[in-house]
């Protein structure tokens, strides 16, 4: 995915997206690593604050990790 983003640019979101989601994706999909948001920055992003409580995100990450 990072190769495609760096060579072809980030894909446009499909469907209707909120301004917060669009900004979150833009920060994630920057082709220049220096401009890309860090995990710590993304965790403070308004989109994640509206999406779910941190406990729910932690549970999802643990589920993905365990397979």
Buried (B, 14 or more C-beta within 10 A) or exposed (E): EEEEBEEEEBEEEEEEBEEBBEBBBBBEBBBEEEEBBEEEEBEEBEBBEEEEEEEEEEEEEEEEEEE
